[in-house]
Amino acid sequence: MRDIAEVPAVEVITTAAVHLMSAAAVKCGLAADEHADELKDLDEARKLITALAGFVTAAAPEIGSQHAGPLRDGLKSLQLAFREASPFPDAPGAGPGEKFTGPVYS
């Protein structure tokens, strides 16, 4: 195991973002599992996606577009998946994390 002092900041940031993305995907019901629907929890997904949006928005200038671009793409996919999974979708601009990213359209 590497000493945390040896790990570049961009790697720590992207790893944290990927963990938030993975958890949000599971909570949106996107788990690659036959029980994915049982794991769906949109309240929890909203919290994770909002945290991810704030994190990615704040980190983007520090990590550069080559790292931030894929994180933004993943975030947008989660925001759209959340809207699709919701029985009463939020209006564009009112969905999870959209106060940080702006409205998300398909």
N, C-alpha and C positions, 0 to 999 in steps of 0.2 A: 504494500500500500504506500502510495506516495505521500510525502509530507505536504500538508496543505500550503506551506510556504512556497513550494515548487510549482504549484498549479497556477497557470496564468488566469488573470481575472476574467477574461472572455470565456474561458472554459467553465469556470464556476458559475458565471451568469447564465450561459446557455444550458448548462446542466440543470440549474434550478428552474429555468423556464420550461425545459422538457418535462420535468417532474410535475409542474403545475398543469401542463398540457395533457399529460397522460391521465392525471387524476380527473381533470375536467372531462376528458373524453369518456372515461368510465361512468362518471356521474350523468353524462348526457345519454347514456345507454349505448355507447359505441364500442363497448368491450368486445373483443374477439372471443366470445364465449356464448354458449347456449343459454346462459343465465343473465345475459346482458341487460334485459329488460328489468330483471329483479334488482339490479345494481343501480338503476337510474334513480337519481335524486336531483331534480332540477333546482331546488333551493341551494343545495351544496354546489352544483355546477355553476350557478350564477356567481356565488362567492369566489370560486376558483378562477373563473373567466375574468371577473373584474380585477382580481389581484394580478392575474397574468397581464392584463391590459395595462395596468399601471406600471408594472415591472418592466415590460417590454418598452413602453413609451419612455420611461425614465432612462432605461439602459441604452436605447438605440444610439444616441449621440456618442456614447462612450465606446460601444463595441463596433460601430461602423455598419454600413449598409450590407456588406457581404454576410455578416452574422445576423443583423437585425431583420433583413428581408425575409428569410425563411421563417423566423419567429413570428413576424407579422402575418405571413401567409397562414401559418398554423393557427394563429389567434383568430383570424377572420373565418377560417373553416369551422372552428369551434363556435364562434358567435352565430354562424349560419346554422350549424347543427343544433344549437340550443333553440333557435327560433323554430326550426322544423320539428323538434321534439316537444315543444310547448303546445299544450292544448289551446292556449290563448296567447298567441305570439305578441311580443312587445312591438310597438311601432318603431320604425327605423329611428335611431337616435336614443331610444329608451331601453335598449337591450343591455345585457351584461357587458360592462367594460366600454360601452360606447361613449361615456362621458370623457374617456381618455382617447379613444380612437376616432370619434365622430361616427356618424351613421354608417351602418354596414348594409349593403344591398347585395342580392345574389347576382 
